[in-house]
């Protein structure tokens, strides 16, 4: 009787354990990170009675946690990618909306400004038209500054998000290490028995950590898990925790970098190694979207200021004075790394606004050469010796010239941002309407007495002489071109005398005249004794020749190596940011769908199905009742034996 009773007791305990595990599952059906548990039971060793081996009941050996490690890794990877793309899309959308605003974008300001320039070309003597041009110019400057301020706000917000993300990462790391300690201690006390709920809590923390940064884990035999980030930097090893912290970039005071803190020592991390999750998204967004957008906007500001100034300086104002710079723009930003040990200082100047690339450059000294890298692609652009760079060197294909003073030490570095400050640094130099240089300082003329079909085009100031114009008295000299015959001519300066004698003229191609700082084009078929004059433009208040050329700059291909206009360059910026935003929108949605699928597969193994648990509860309830019935029968049999004995 005792054997039957003992079997019944073991069955009762097994059913009770099953009910407890099932009830625990039901209670935690909505607990984040919970993995379904079930009991593992085995048959007790049978007893040999001579008539065969009779079973001795059941034994619950452990509580099993239904967890698929392979699916868990897939969920982590999908989750870190989803967080990364979603965060990037959220930020990129802010930049895209900023530039794409039909009313608040740069296009209306450009259109308004050049419309006012055209108005001045139609009425050069009008002070009201000139004042409107100055007002529109100031509005254009203000619009660029507003853009820069908004982008700076996004950068400040980005720095705050990075700091918050790093704080979360450090918090998760500490909690994971604390759970490692508890899990190891519990498994040491009960070898082979896993503290399932603690394992779930630890996996949930790792899952939350993966939303901030890509992680890899390595399980140890004693039960702890080591966590690594980036390209293998340890974050948690057993109970030991390392941490991250944000520091001001050594070369860009407006940006934060993430550094690695281990045993009190701070070490710089290659930012490109911090991939995945929110933190990786912030770094990717800054490098691939925000900084290029700031630089592209600055390139437009520099291109507009440089080309407009160049043309404005070729004209004269209402008082007959040569034009000055209409706009001013900020110089390229060059920053020496705070860790530099040498005395080297780098300066950059714009050598060709049309060739600017809207990229940043890192200059690194290896002890022999100064290596110049594109910070976006990390590609080597060029290298120079110290002697070369001290003399000043144009960086091929960049539109900038670098010059070094002092000497760098091995490992010293510099960051060059040619256009980063241009949008906020652009300003209007002219506030007096009379100082708008609308007229040309010289004019060309063909007397009506000429009998040939020769034509002389409008004389323009030679741009290579622009810096010398205020001192170039020759520009004001009267020059006469006299044709000896149909194919030869002389050029005489009223002050300096002959400038060219018996020059050859080809009617098929005409001739370009360049003297005294001006250039004019002769075309057609002049006859012998035909003359043309180029002389100082006196009393030119009604002359809008130069301002008309300024108006023509609106559609001229002056940007990106002469391939597009100001508006075209802005359109490229909108397209660039818009395309990146759309790509992030599509990929983030696709990645979210993938995460849902992987999570569903994982939950099919680890998740709690309440219908299934209800069935299990009924099953164990019936088993419990059956075990109790067996015990009752055993008791009845025992009572019957006692009665026989009486």
C-alpha positions in Angstrom: 0.0 0.0 0.0 2.9 2.4 0.8 4.2 2.1 -2.7 0.9 3.1 -4.3 0.5 5.9 -1.8 4.0 7.2 -2.5 3.4 7.1 -6.3 0.2 9.1 -5.7 2.1 11.6 -3.6 4.7 12.0 -6.4 2.0 12.4 -8.9 0.3 15.0 -6.7 3.5 17.0 -6.4 4.2 16.8 -10.1 0.7 18.1 -10.9 1.0 20.8 -8.3 4.3 21.9 -9.8 2.7 21.9 -13.3 -0.1 24.0 -12.0 2.3 26.4 -10.3 4.4 26.8 -13.5 1.3 27.3 -15.6 -0.2 29.9 -13.2 3.2 31.7 -13.3 3.0 31.8 -17.0 -0.5 33.2 -17.0 0.5 35.8 -14.4 3.4 37.0 -16.6 1.7 36.8 -19.9 2.1 40.6 -20.3 5.4 40.9 -18.5 8.0 42.4 -21.0 10.8 40.0 -21.7 9.2 37.0 -19.9 9.9 33.6 -21.4 7.4 30.8 -21.0 8.3 28.2 -18.4 7.4 24.5 -18.1 8.3 21.7 -15.7 10.6 18.9 -16.7 9.6 15.6 -15.0 11.1 12.1 -15.2 9.9 8.7 -13.9 11.4 7.5 -10.7 13.7 4.4 -10.8 11.5 1.3 -10.9 11.6 -1.4 -8.2 12.3 -5.0 -9.1 9.8 -7.2 -7.3 10.7 -10.5 -9.0 7.6 -10.2 -11.0 9.0 -7.3 -13.0 10.0 -3.7 -12.5 7.2 -1.6 -11.0 7.4 2.2 -11.3 7.8 4.4 -8.3 6.1 7.5 -9.6 7.4 10.8 -11.1 9.9 13.4 -10.1 10.1 17.1 -11.2 13.7 17.6 -12.1 13.7 21.3 -13.2 11.7 24.2 -14.5 12.7 24.8 -18.1 12.8 28.3 -19.7 11.6 28.2 -23.3 14.2 30.4 -25.0 15.7 30.1 -28.4 19.2 31.8 -28.3 19.4 31.9 -32.1 16.1 33.7 -32.4 17.1 36.0 -29.5 20.2 37.1 -31.4 18.1 37.8 -34.5 15.7 39.9 -32.5 18.6 41.9 -31.0 20.0 42.6 -34.5 16.7 43.5 -36.0 15.9 45.7 -33.0 19.1 47.7 -33.1 18.7 48.3 -36.8 15.1 49.4 -36.4 16.0 51.8 -33.6 18.8 53.2 -35.7 16.8 53.8 -38.9 13.8 55.1 -37.0 15.9 57.7 -35.1 17.7 58.7 -38.3 14.5 59.2 -40.1 13.0 61.3 -37.3 16.0 63.6 -37.5 16.4 63.7 -41.3 12.7 64.6 -41.6 13.4 67.8 -39.6 16.1 68.9 -42.0 14.1 67.9 -45.1 11.1 69.9 -43.9 13.3 72.9 -43.2 14.7 73.1 -46.7 11.7 71.9 -48.5 9.3 74.5 -47.1 7.9 76.3 -50.2 7.3 79.5 -48.3 10.1 79.4 -45.8 12.9 77.9 -48.0 15.7 79.8 -49.7 14.1 79.9 -53.1 11.6 82.7 -52.3 14.4 84.8 -50.8 16.7 84.3 -53.9 13.8 85.1 -56.2 12.9 88.3 -54.3 16.5 89.5 -54.2 17.2 89.0 -57.9 13.8 90.6 -58.8 14.9 93.7 -56.9 18.3 93.6 -58.8 16.4 93.5 -62.1 14.3 96.4 -61.0 17.5 98.4 -60.4 18.7 97.5 -63.9 15.5 98.9 -65.3 15.8 102.2 -63.3 19.4 102.6 -62.1 18.8 106.2 -61.0 15.9 105.2 -58.7 16.9 105.5 -55.0 13.7 103.6 -54.1 14.6 100.7 -56.3 18.1 100.6 -54.9 16.8 100.7 -51.3 14.5 97.8 -52.2 17.5 95.9 -53.5 19.4 96.5 -50.2 16.3 95.4 -48.2 16.0 92.2 -50.3 19.7 91.5 -49.8 19.3 91.8 -46.1 16.3 89.5 -46.2 18.3 86.9 -48.1 21.1 87.2 -45.5 18.6 86.8 -42.7 17.1 83.7 -44.3 20.5 82.0 -44.5 21.1 82.9 -40.9 17.7 81.5 -39.9 18.6 78.2 -41.6 21.9 78.1 -39.8 20.3 78.8 -36.4 17.7 76.0 -37.0 20.4 73.6 -38.0 22.4 74.6 -34.9 19.3 73.8 -32.8 19.1 70.4 -34.3 22.8 69.9 -33.5 22.2 71.0 -29.9 19.3 68.6 -29.7 21.5 65.9 -31.1 24.1 66.5 -28.5 21.4 66.2 -25.8 20.1 62.9 -27.3 23.7 61.5 -27.4 24.2 62.3 -23.7 20.9 60.7 -22.8 21.7 57.6 -24.8 25.1 57.2 -23.2 23.5 57.6 -19.8 21.0 54.8 -20.6 23.8 52.6 -21.9 25.7 53.0 -18.7 22.6 52.3 -16.6 21.8 49.1 -18.5 25.4 47.9 -18.1 25.3 48.3 -14.3 22.0 46.5 -14.1 23.3 43.6 -16.3 26.4 43.3 -14.1 24.3 43.2 -10.9 22.2 40.4 -12.4 25.3 38.5 -13.4 26.3 38.5 -9.8 23.0 37.2 -8.6 22.6 34.6 -11.3 26.1 33.2 -10.7 25.5 33.0 -6.9 22.2 31.2 -7.4 23.5 28.7 -9.9 26.4 28.0 -7.7 24.0 27.1 -4.8 21.8 24.9 -7.0 23.9 23.5 -9.9 21.9 22.7 -13.0 19.0 24.8 -11.9 18.7 28.1 -13.7 17.0 31.2 -12.1 14.7 31.7 -15.1 13.1 34.9 -14.1 16.5 36.6 -13.5 17.7 35.3 -16.9 14.6 37.0 -18.4 15.3 40.2 -16.7 18.9 40.2 -17.9 17.9 39.4 -21.5 15.3 42.2 -21.3 18.1 44.7 -20.3 20.3 43.5 -23.1 17.4 44.0 -25.5 16.9 47.5 -24.2 20.6 48.1 -24.5 20.5 47.0 -28.1 18.0 49.8 -28.9 20.8 52.2 -27.9 23.8 50.5 -29.5 24.6 47.3 -31.3 25.7 44.6 -28.8 27.2 41.2 -28.9 27.1 38.8 -26.0 29.2 35.8 -24.9 27.7 33.4 -22.3 30.1 32.1 -19.6 29.8 28.6 -18.0 29.1 29.9 -14.5 26.1 31.7 -15.8 27.3 35.3 -16.4 27.1 37.1 -19.8 29.8 39.3 -21.2 28.5 42.2 -23.3 30.5 44.0 -26.0 29.8 47.0 -28.1 31.2 48.6 -31.2 34.0 46.5 -32.7 34.6 44.5 -29.6 34.9 47.0 -26.8 33.9 45.4 -23.5 31.0 46.9 -21.6 30.2 44.2 -19.1 32.6 41.3 -18.2 31.1 39.3 -15.4 30.6 41.8 -12.6 33.0 44.4 -14.0 31.4 47.3 -15.8 33.1 49.7 -18.2 31.2 52.8 -19.3 30.9 55.5 -22.0 30.8 59.2 -21.6 30.4 62.2 -24.0 33.3 64.6 -24.5 33.6 67.7 -26.6 35.2 66.8 -29.9 38.9 67.7 -30.0 38.5 69.4 -33.4 34.9 70.6 -33.4 33.7 72.5 -30.3 30.1 72.3 -31.5 30.0 68.4 -31.5 30.2 65.7 -28.9 32.2 62.5 -29.3 31.7 59.3 -27.3 34.7 58.1 -25.3 35.4 54.8 -23.5 35.9 54.9 -19.8 37.6 51.9 -18.2 39.2 51.8 -14.8 39.1 55.6 -14.7 40.9 56.0 -18.0 39.2 57.8 -20.8 40.1 56.6 -24.3 38.8 58.0 -27.6 36.7 55.6 -29.7 36.6 55.7 -33.5 33.0 57.1 -33.8 32.3 55.0 -36.9 32.7 51.9 -34.8 29.7 52.8 -32.6 27.1 51.4 -35.0 23.4 50.5 -34.6 20.8 51.7 -32.1 20.0 55.3 -31.3 23.6 56.3 -30.5 24.8 55.0 -33.9 21.9 56.8 -35.5 22.9 60.1 -34.0 26.5 59.7 -35.2 25.4 58.6 -38.7 22.9 61.4 -39.0 25.5 64.0 -38.0 28.1 62.8 -40.4 26.0 61.9 -43.4 23.1 64.3 -43.3 23.5 67.2 -40.9 27.1 68.3 -41.5 26.8 67.9 -45.4 23.6 70.0 -45.2 25.3 72.7 -43.2 28.2 72.6 -45.6 26.0 72.7 -48.8 24.1 75.7 -47.4 27.4 77.4 -46.7 28.7 76.6 -50.2 25.7 78.4 -51.6 26.3 81.4 -49.4 30.0 81.6 -50.3 29.3 81.1 -54.0 26.6 83.8 -54.0 28.8 86.3 -52.1 31.9 85.7 -54.1 30.4 85.9 -57.6 28.0 88.7 -56.8 30.9 90.7 -55.1 33.1 90.0 -58.1 30.6 91.5 -60.5 29.6 94.4 -58.2 33.3 95.4 -57.9 33.4 95.7 -61.7 30.9 98.6 -61.7 30.7 102.2 -60.4 28.1 103.7 -58.1 26.1 106.9 -58.4 29.1 109.0 -57.3 31.4 107.4 -59.9 33.4 105.3 -57.3 34.2 101.7 -58.1 32.0 99.1 -56.4 33.0 97.4 -53.2 32.0 94.0 -51.8 28.2 93.8 -51.6 28.3 90.9 -49.2 30.8 89.5 -46.7 31.2 85.9 -45.9 33.0 83.9 -43.2 36.4 82.4 -43.7 36.8 78.6 -43.6 36.9 77.2 -40.1 40.2 75.5 -39.2 40.6 73.9 -35.8 43.7 72.5 -34.2 43.0 69.3 -32.1 43.1 70.1 -28.4 45.5 67.1 -28.0 48.1 68.7 -30.4 51.6 69.0 -28.9 53.3 71.0 -31.7 53.2 74.7 -32.5 51.6 74.2 -35.9 48.6 76.3 -36.9 46.6 75.9 -40.1 44.7 78.5 -42.0 42.5 78.1 -45.0 41.3 80.5 -47.7 38.8 80.1 -50.6 40.8 79.9 -53.8 37.9 79.0 -56.1 34.3 79.3 -54.8 33.0 77.3 -57.8 35.2 74.3 -56.8 34.0 74.0 -53.2 32.8 70.5 -52.4 30.7 70.9 -49.3 32.9 68.4 -47.5 35.2 68.6 -44.5 38.8 67.7 -44.4 41.1 66.2 -41.7 44.8 67.1 -41.8 47.1 64.6 -40.0 50.8 64.9 -39.5 52.6 61.5 -39.5 56.0 62.9 -38.8 57.0 63.4 -42.5 53.9 64.4 -44.4 50.7 66.3 -43.7 48.0 63.8 -44.9 44.7 65.4 -46.0 41.6 63.1 -45.7 38.0 63.6 -46.7 36.2 63.1 -43.4 33.1 61.6 -45.1 34.8 58.9 -47.0 38.1 58.8 -45.1 39.8 58.8 -48.5 43.3 60.4 -48.8 42.9 63.6 -50.9 46.5 64.8 -51.0 49.7 65.0 -48.9 52.3 67.7 -48.5 55.6 68.2 -46.8 55.9 70.8 -44.1 57.8 73.1 -46.5 55.1 72.8 -49.1 52.3 73.6 -46.7 54.2 76.5 -45.1 54.4 78.0 -48.6 50.7 77.6 -49.0 49.1 74.9 -51.2 45.9 74.7 -53.2 44.2 71.4 -52.4 43.3 69.9 -55.7 39.6 69.8 -56.4 38.5 71.4 -53.2 38.6 75.1 -53.9 40.6 75.9 -50.8 44.2 76.8 -50.1 45.9 75.7 -46.9 48.9 77.3 -45.2 50.8 76.2 -42.1 52.6 78.3 -39.6 54.8 76.7 -37.0 55.6 73.0 -36.8 53.4 70.1 -35.8 54.3 67.1 -33.7 53.8 63.5 -34.8 50.1 62.7 -34.4 48.9 66.3 -34.5 45.7 66.8 -36.4 43.5 69.7 -37.7 39.9 69.9 -39.0 39.1 72.1 -41.9 35.5 73.0 -42.6 35.6 75.3 -45.6 31.9 76.3 -45.6 30.5 75.4 -42.2 30.3 79.0 -41.0 29.4 80.7 -44.3 25.6 80.8 -43.9 25.7 82.4 -40.5 28.7 84.5 -41.4 27.2 86.1 -44.5 26.4 89.8 -44.1 25.3 92.8 -46.1 28.1 95.3 -46.5 26.2 98.1 -48.3 23.5 100.1 -46.6 23.8 103.3 -48.7 21.6 102.9 -51.9 24.0 105.3 -53.8 26.8 102.8 -53.4 25.2 100.1 -55.5 27.6 99.9 -58.4 25.0 99.6 -61.1 26.9 101.2 -64.0 29.9 100.0 -65.9 33.0 102.1 -65.3 33.8 102.1 -69.0 31.7 102.1 -72.2 32.4 101.1 -75.7 31.1 103.0 -78.8 31.1 102.7 -82.6 30.7 106.1 -84.5 27.8 106.3 -87.0 30.5 107.2 -89.6 31.7 103.6 -89.7 30.9 102.0 -93.0 31.7 98.4 -92.2 29.5 95.9 -90.3 31.9 95.6 -87.4 30.4 95.7 -83.9 32.1 96.2 -80.5 30.5 94.5 -77.5 30.1 96.0 -74.1 33.4 96.4 -72.4 33.8 94.5 -69.1 36.3 94.9 -66.4 38.9 92.2 -66.3 38.2 90.1 -63.2 41.9 89.3 -62.8 42.5 93.0 -62.2 39.6 93.5 -59.7 41.8 93.7 -56.6 43.8 96.5 -58.3 40.8 98.5 -59.6 40.8 101.3 -57.0 44.4 102.1 -58.0 44.2 101.3 -61.7 44.1 104.8 -63.3 44.6 103.2 -66.7 41.0 101.9 -66.6 39.9 105.5 -67.0 41.9 106.2 -70.1 40.2 106.6 -73.4 41.3 104.0 -76.0 40.6 104.1 -79.7 40.7 101.1 -82.1 41.4 102.1 -85.7 41.2 99.6 -88.6 43.9 99.9 -91.2 42.1 97.6 -93.5 39.6 94.8 -93.0 42.1 92.5 -91.3 44.4 94.8 -89.4 43.9 97.4 -86.7 45.8 99.7 -84.2 45.0 100.4 -80.6 45.9 103.8 -79.1 45.6 105.0 -75.5 44.9 108.7 -75.3 47.4 108.9 -72.3 49.8 106.1 -72.8 50.1 106.1 -76.6 50.0 103.0 -78.9 49.0 99.8 -77.2 48.9 97.6 -80.3 50.1 98.1 -83.8 49.0 96.3 -86.9 47.1 93.6 -85.0 45.6 90.8 -87.2 41.8 90.6 -87.3 40.0 87.5 -88.5 36.3 88.3 -89.4 35.4 84.7 -89.0 36.2 84.7 -85.3 36.4 88.4 -84.4 38.9 89.7 -81.9 39.1 90.1 -78.1 40.6 93.3 -76.9 42.1 93.3 -73.4 43.9 96.4 -72.3 44.2 98.6 -69.2 42.1 96.2 -67.1 39.1 95.8 -69.4 38.0 93.4 -72.1 35.8 93.9 -75.2 34.8 91.7 -78.1 35.0 92.9 -81.8 32.9 91.0 -84.3 31.6 91.4 -87.9 33.5 92.9 -90.8 34.9 96.4 -90.2 36.1 98.5 -93.1 39.3 100.5 -93.4 39.3 103.7 -91.2 36.4 102.4 -89.0 37.0 103.2 -85.4 35.8 102.0 -82.0 36.3 103.7 -78.7 36.4 102.5 -75.1 36.3 105.3 -72.5 35.5 106.2 -69.0 31.8 106.2 -68.3 31.0 109.7 -67.0 27.6 110.7 -65.5 26.4 107.1 -65.6 23.5 107.5 -63.2 21.1 106.0 -65.8 23.5 103.2 -66.8 22.4 99.7 -65.5 25.0 97.7 -67.5 26.7 96.3 -64.5 23.7 95.6 -62.4 22.1 93.8 -65.3 25.1 91.5 -65.3 24.5 91.0 -61.5 20.9 90.0 -62.3 22.1 87.5 -64.9 24.0 85.7 -62.2 20.7 84.3 -60.9 20.6 81.8 -63.8 24.4 81.6 -64.5 26.2 78.3 -63.8 28.6 79.7 -61.2 28.3 76.8 -58.7 29.8 73.2 -58.5 32.5 73.7 -61.0 30.3 75.8 -63.3 27.6 73.1 -63.6 24.7 74.8 -61.9 23.2 78.0 -60.6 22.5 79.2 -57.0 19.0 77.8 -57.3 20.3 74.6 -58.9 22.7 74.1 -56.0 19.9 74.7 -53.5 17.8 72.2 -55.5 20.6 69.7 -55.2 20.6 70.2 -51.4 16.9 69.7 -51.2 17.1 66.6 -53.4 20.1 65.2 -51.4 18.3 65.5 -48.0 15.0 64.5 -49.5 16.4 61.4 -51.1 18.2 60.4 -47.8 15.0 61.0 -45.9 12.9 58.9 -48.3 15.4 56.1 -48.2 15.3 56.1 -44.4 11.5 56.1 -44.4 11.4 53.1 -46.7 14.1 51.1 -45.0 12.9 51.9 -41.5 9.4 50.6 -42.4 10.9 47.5 -44.0 13.1 47.0 -40.9 10.2 47.4 -38.6 8.3 44.7 -40.6 11.3 42.4 -40.3 11.5 43.0 -36.6 7.8 42.2 -36.2 8.4 38.9 -38.1 11.4 37.9 -36.1 9.7 38.8 -32.8 6.7 36.8 -33.8 9.0 33.8 -34.5 10.7 34.3 -31.2 7.4 34.7 -29.3 6.1 31.5 -30.8 8.8 29.7 -28.8 9.1 32.0 -25.7 5.8 33.8 -25.6 2.9 32.8 -23.4 -0.2 31.6 -25.2 -3.1 31.9 -22.8 -5.2 29.3 -24.7 -2.4 26.8 -24.4 -1.9 27.7 -20.7 -5.6 27.2 -20.1 -5.4 23.8 -21.6 -2.3 23.0 -19.5 -4.1 24.2 -16.4 -7.0 21.8 -17.1 -4.6 19.0 -17.8 -2.7 19.5 -14.5 -5.9 19.9 -12.6 -7.2 16.6 -13.9 -3.8 15.0 -13.1 -4.0 16.4 -9.6 -7.5 15.1 -9.1 -6.4 11.7 -10.4 -3.4 11.6 -8.1 -5.7 12.5 -5.2 -8.1 9.7 -6.2 -5.2 7.2 -6.3 -4.2 8.2 -2.8 -7.7 7.8 -1.6 -7.9 4.3 -3.1 -4.6 3.5 -1.5 -6.0 4.7 1.9 -9.2 2.6 1.3 -7.1 -0.5 0.6 -5.1 0.1 3.7 -8.3 0.5 5.8 -9.6 -2.8 4.3 -6.4 -4.6 5.4 -6.8 -3.2 8.9 -10.4 -4.5 9.1 -9.2 -8.0 8.0 -6.7 -7.9 10.8 -9.4 -7.2 13.3 
